[in-house]
Amino acid sequence: MKPKSQIVNIPVYEPGKPIEEVKRELGLSEVIKLASNENPYGASPRVKEAVLAELDNISLYPDGGAVELTAEVARFLGVEPGQIIFGCGSDEVIALICRAFLVSGDETIMADQTFSVYKSNADIEGAVSIEVPLVNGKHDLEAMLSKLSSKTKIVWICNPNNPTGTILSETELTGFLDQVPSNVMVVLDEAYFEYVTDLSYPDGSKLLSQYPNLVVLRTFSKIYGMASLRIGYGVAQPEVIQLINRVREPFNTTRAAQAAAKAALADQEYVASCRIANAEGIKQLQAEFDRLSLDYFPAHGNFIMVNVRKPAVEMFQSLLQKGIIVRAGFGKYPNHVRVTVGSEEQNKAFIHALEQVLSEDKAQVQ
């Protein structure tokens, strides 16, 4: 059997190592996962109630168009229902965008260290991915503009950027959008939108009327604490959503996920509490990194990328032995790990393990 030639060398996406696997492999009873940017406080109690209520409907297909949820999100964002599409996580919406708009030979532009799913999905469609180096962990918008050509179909902006956690201000973003031709789609991935407290940070959904070529991505996996339910969405002009919908599989989100998302959206008080706790966690970790003289990127999501002064894959394994799972393997940043901001106790456990590894390395050198 002969596959598409362009998929043969595409790496399989590797998620954060599961807690159960680490316990089994290393014989550990306690493991803390700080690798996948999950909300350490979980979902709103209303979400759990909504999921339990849906168990009575487990034999029924979901609403293929997520009509009720779409109406709720549209009302929440102040857009029309026809401007929204739901997916099995926002990463499915990324795949649908590529399926709908990219063909072999098209060009797509992204940062050289950003969410890897942009490139993998573009590769599947045979498009050419042009990766532009970050500057101090941020998108180099001027350099990205310089790469635009007649073949450019899509530009990807991750804000906050995963894995570096940096943000673009509204002034920077709109200045960029003003210079992108109207026939080039700009996908603004705001998976960590709800965590950002910086007042210069833009709300992409408020820019849609000004920039018809803009598509905004959001998710219920992060601050809403619903990663296992797999539901995210895209917001754009109705004609763009109609085209993406043509390549969407039927029933791509579950009844439980739709009900949970409605409940989560209604509990903004819980979202605010998670945002406050996360901001405190960032301060906690940054203070410890300062104490340990470790450089890190400014953090605006629920994770921090820190230079651990040794090969990150080695630090990953050393921390794993101590029951702490972080994320490593960022090619352009071989000495950096990305750590999710956990609860106060989880952050303390991570710092304790990190300090132990650094002390052990120092002792070996001496």
N, C-alpha and C positions, 0 to 999 in steps of 0.2 A: 504494500500500500504506500502510495506516494503522497506526502503531505504538501501543503503550501510551502514553497521554498523559503518564504520569509519567516516562517515560524520555527524552523529547525534549530536555530541558535538562540531563540528567545529564552532567557532564564525563567524558570518557574518561580513565581512570587513566593517568598518565604516569610510567613507571618511570624510574629513573636513566639518564642518557644512556649508551649503550654505548661502550666503549672503541674498538671498530672504527670506529664512526661519527665519533667525534671525530678519530681519526687521519686518516680519509678527508677530512673537511670542512676541517680546518686544516693538513693536510700535516705532521702531527707523527709522529715515530717512537716517542716515549715518552709514554705517558699513564698517569696513576694515577687509578683510580676509587675515590673515597671518598664515594659517593652512596647506595649501596643497603644499607649495613650488612651486607656480606658478610664472611666470616671471611678475613682476609688470609693466614692460614696454611693455608687449604684444609681438606680432609677428612682424616680418619685414613687412614693407609696401608691399614688393614683394609677401609675402604670401597672403595678403588680395586680391591683384590683381589676383593671381592664383586661389584662391577660387571662386572669382566672375566669372572668365572666365569659370570655370567648371560648373556653373549653367546651361549653355546651354546643358550640357550632363547629366543632372540629371536622365534621363530615361534609361541610358545605364549602364550596369554592368561595374565594374572596371576591370582593367587588373589583373587577378587572381594571376599572378606571379610577379606583380610590376616590369616588365622587365626594363623599362626606369629608374625608380628610383633606382633599384638595380645596374644598370650600373653606375649611377652617384655616388652612395655611394661607390661602389667598387673602382672607379677612385679616389675619395676623400681620401679613406683610404689606397690605394695602395694594395688592395687584389683582388682576382678573384671574378666575379659575383656569381659563384657557392658556395662561402663561406658565403653568406648572406641570411637571412630569415627575412621577415617582419611580424609584428603582430599588433593586435589592442592594441597598447601600448606595451612596453617591458614586462609588466606583463603577456600578453598573451603568449609571447615567453617562459616565465617561466613555465606557465601551459603546453605548448606543450612539453617542455623538460621533465617535470615530467611524462606526458602521454606517451612519447616515451621510457623513460628509467627506470622508477621506477615500481616495482611490490611489492605486499604485502610481507613484511618481509625484504625488502632492507633497508639499513641505509643511512641516509643523514646527513651531518654535517653542522652546521651554528652557528653564534654567538647567544647568548641568548637574545640580544636586537638588532634586525636588522629588515629589511623589512619583515613584517609578511607574505607576500604572498609566500615566500619560503616554510614555514612550512605548511600553509594551503593547498597548492597544493600537497605537499608530503603526507599529511594526507589523502587527497582524494584518492590517489593511494594505501593507506594502508602501506606506508613506515614508518619507525621509524626515527623520527627527534631527533638527538642528539645535544643539545644546549650547547655551551661552553661559560662560562662567559667572558664578556669583561674585559679588564684591562685598567683602566683610559679611558674608552670609546672606546678602540681600540680592534680589533680582537687579541685574544691570539693564535698566529699561532702555537706555540710549543704545547699548550694544544690541539689544533685542530688536529695536527699531531698524538698526542698520542691516539686519539679516532678512528683513522683509523683501520678498520678490514676487514676481507674477505667479509663482507656483505656491505661495503661502496660502494655506486654507485656515489654519487654526493657530492661535497663540495661547499658551497656558500660563496662568499666573496663580500661584498658590499663596494665599495671604490670610493668616500667617503661613510662612513657608515651612513645609515639612521636608527635611528634618531640622532646619536651623532655628525655626521659631521666630524669625525676623518678620517685620511687617513693612508694607508700603503705606505711606500716608495718603489721604484723599487727594492732596495737591499733586503728589507724585503720580498716583494712579490716573487721575483725570487728565493730567498733562500728557501721559502716555496714550490714553484712549483718544485724545484729540488728534493724535498723529497717525493712528492706525486706519488704513483705508476701510471704508464701510463694507467692502466685500470680504473682509477678513474677520473671522469669528475670534473673539477673545473670551476664553473660558476662565472665569474668576472662581477659584476653588476656595470657599470660605468654611471649610469643615470645622475650623476652630473659632469661628466668628464670635460665638457667645462668651468665650473666655476673655476676649480682649478688653482691657480697661483704658488703653491709651486713647485720649480724646482726638488725636489726629487720624485715627483709623476710620476708613470709610465703610459705609453700609452699601454693599454692591446692589442690593435690591432697589435702593433709591436712585440708582444711576441708569436703570433700564430704559426709562423713557427718553433719556438724553442720548443713549448709545444703543441703537437697535441691533448692533452686531454683538452685544454683550450677552453672555450666558453665565448665570450665577449658580454655584453648587452649594448646597447645605446638607447636613446629615443629622440624624437622631442618634448616631453611634457614640458621639463624644460627650458633650456636657449633659445630654439627656440620659446617658447611661444605658443605652439600648443596643449595644454593639451586637449582641447575639441575635437580635430580631431582624437585623439587616434591612434598614429602610433609610433612604435619603432621597433628595430631590433636586431638580434643576428648575430655574426660573429664567424665562426669556420672553421674547416677543411671541405672540400666538402662532405666527406662521412658522417660526423656528421650532416651537414645541410640536406642531402638527407634523413636521417632517421627521423629527426624532421619534415620535409616536409610531410612525409607520414601520419602524424596525424593532419596536419593543415587543417582547414575548408577552402573551396573555397571562394574566394572574401572576405577575412577577413580584408582587408583595403579598404577604399573607394577611388573613383576617386579624390575627393576633397583633401583628406589627402595625396595621392600620389603626386598630383600637388603641393600642399602646401609645402611638404617636399623637392621637387626638388628646389622650389623657395627659401626656407629657407637655404638650403645647399649652394646655390649660393651667399648668402649675408653674407659672413663671417665678413665683416666690421661691420654689425649690431651685430653679435654675440660678437665680440670683445668689442663693446661699452657696451653691457650688462654685460660682464665680469668685465670691469673696474668699472661700476656703482655698481655692486654687491660687489666688493672688498671695495669700499668706504663705502657702507652700513654696511658691517661687522665691519669696523673700528668705524663707528658711534655708532653702538649698543654696541660693546665691551667697548668703552670708557664710555658709560652710565652705563653699568653693573659694571664696575670698580668703578665708582662714587657712585653707590648704594651698593657696597660691595657684589655683587652677583657673585657666581662662575659659570663658563660656560666651556664647552668643546671647544677646538680649532675648528674653523669653516672653512671648505674648500668647502662646497657646497653653496647653497643659503638659508641656515637656520642656526640657532644657538640653541643649547640645553642649557638651563640655569636653575640653581637651584634657585627657588623663595622663598625658606625657609618656605614653607607651603604646605599642600597637593595640588598637581597640579590640581586636579579636582575642588577644591575650587577656586583656582586662575583662572581657565578656566571660571567658572561661573561668578566670579566677573568682569573679563575683558569683558565677553560677555554682561553684563549689561551696559557696557560703550561703546559697539559697536565695540569691538576688538575680532576677532576670532583667537585663537591660537590652538595648539594641545597638549593634555594631555593624560594620560592613558598609560604611559610606565611603565609596571609592576615593572621592576628592578630599576626604578628611580621615585619613587612616588612623589618627590618634584620638579621634573623638568618639564618644558614645552618646546616644540619646537616651535620656532617662525621663520617664513619665513622672510628673509631680503627683506623689501619693498623699496619703493622709500624714499627719504629723508623725505618727509612730512609724509608718512605712519609710518616710524620709529619713528618720533617725537611724533606722536599721540599715538603709542603703549607705548613708554616710559612714556609719560604724564599719561596715564591710569594706567600703572604698578605702577608708583610712588604714585598715588592717593590710590591705593589698599593697598600698603605697609604702607602708612601713616595712613590709616583708621585702619589697623590691629594693628599698634603700639599704636594708640590712645585707642583702645579697651582694650589692655593689661594694659595700664596705668590707 
